[in-house]
Amino acid sequence: MKNKLIELKNITKSFDQQEVLHNIQLYIRPNEFLTLLGPSGCGKTTILRIIGGFEEADSGEVIFDGKDIAKLPPYKREVNTVFQKYALFPFMNVFDNVAFGLNIKKVSKAETKKRVLEMLKLVGLEGFEKRKIDQLSGGQQQRVAIARALVNEPKVLLLDEPLSALDAKLRKEMQMELKKIQKKVGITFIFVTHDQEEALSMSDTVVVMNHGNIQQIGTPIDIYNEPKNRFVAEFIGESNIIPAIMKKDMLVAFDGVDFECVDSGFAPNEEVEVVLRPEDLVLTPPQFGKITATVTDITFKGVHYEIILKGEHRDYKAQTTEYHEIGTELGISVIPSNIHVMHKMKEV
Amino acid sequence: MKKFQKSKLFYGLYIGVIFAFFYLPIVVTMFFSFNSSKSLTHFSGFSLRWYGNLIKDTEIMQAVYVSISIAILATIISTIIGTLTAIGLSKCRKLVREMLLNVNNIPMMNPDIVTAIGFLILFSSLRIPKGYYTMLMAHITFCIPYVITSVYPKVKTLDPNLADAAMDLGASPFMALYKVILPMLREGIFAGALLAFTMSFDDFVISYFVTGNGVSNISIIVYNMTKRTNPTINALSTIVILVIFVTMFIVKVIPYLIGKRRKEQLAYEENN
């Protein structure tokens, strides 16, 4: 029983004969935090603009609450947007910016004031009503943009890379803050980002995109642990991706060694690819490992060391909390549940 | 040290000569507008005689009315058309935009006489009777490029998402234009309108060619009157100069004072 608030059916879109969205199928549940994740130019912002009503799809349907809204102009949709550079109105103060939507809907003065002040309190900007926009920091402008959208009580909030203009520390803070605000107001957030860490830490559902195609839809844990293809695996975190042969169910061979795994359902001896996350490589003395390799590089990363090991077939990237001298020979093994087998990706 | 003072003296002299060159003729004109006699070279005593003449002269007053009303109408209409064009240009494809912007420059570079003859031929071939409305149309036309040139750079600096943001918050496209885009362009629009007004108000060549039926503006009537000595022109010129001076004062000095006050206020707020 999956409740669908928004559903995109067979959406395609081209700009100047260049296809940016290819037959997109996607639905969004009420109250979920959904992230569209992908490199720039993958079509994620275009999807957002189609839901917001700023672009019209060449074909396909946009179903909102059971009605096709593909032809509805933005000002008649029950969604609001937080734009990439906020697009605040610089000649108005904070209060007037937030009150803009209510003024247009002719909400009474008293009601407007009450709702604007409430919203400013929610985003932590109490007492900033009279400030000019150019007197605010980036993070504060961000909050005004969120308040300006949320005060209209939309069913869905669209966020177009809202954190990309902030510095790393503020970004982290705003991530937590956004998640908190989403829980409090209890509406659907559709968030666009190219930052995989941002996507994993905030979302209920992540949609990974590339070249106008959806690569994978799933929870952050699914996406990280079970990437569907090489693109997703490489885009979400670091990984060793190794060509392999699926000998039979639960047995995969790569780099000349057979490994037990937990995957099944592949054809016998199918050519596949295996994803090994660096943190899943277990480093042992050479005689205990399945593969032997020599340390060629070690970098201190704070919580752990990142080690590059040179084996007979390739270099492996691993993470460890122990220091190993360059030139040390080590064994590598992986426990079966940490080996993830994927179908080989067709070359684009 | 001595050398420095010498160069300072030279600068002072240089600026003095330039200012004299610019303003002496104007000062002379203003001065002789208060002359009691008809001479333009010999001052025989203070009098407001020529100002009295001016007010009594219905021909001149009619010309003043024509100049002002045409300048106001041409300013309003060309500002509206020019502003909307500038906004539209920013949404055009690059090739179209570059082409239009270059075409827009031609009327400003063109000698007035060429534009004037162009209008003359156009109106004649369309058999439009020349008079007030042909003059107005010509003025609107030659003012538009100036408005576009002052508004377009402002449009270019706008965040392209601003109109989207307004519509996202429930504003119709017209409301987005009216409530968000126009207020953000107001400086450019104001500068364009001011340029249009001055261009229209002091135009002679084009007006002279496109008018008829005895409709004259100030420059035409002044031109006709210079054929004989008439200090009434001096009086008229003095008033025009004063009007321009006051306008420039309002446009240049007052925003400066407001800006200064705002800065002081900001500094005050920050200190508290």
Interface residues (C-beta under 8 A of the other chain):
Chain A: G52 G53 F54 P73 P74 Y75 V79 N80 T81 F83 Q84 K85 A87 L88 F89 P90 F91 F100 G101 I104 K105 Q135 R148 A149 N152
Chain B: D159 N161 L162 D164 A165 A166 M167 D168 L169 G170 A171 S172 M175 K179 V180 P183 M184 L266
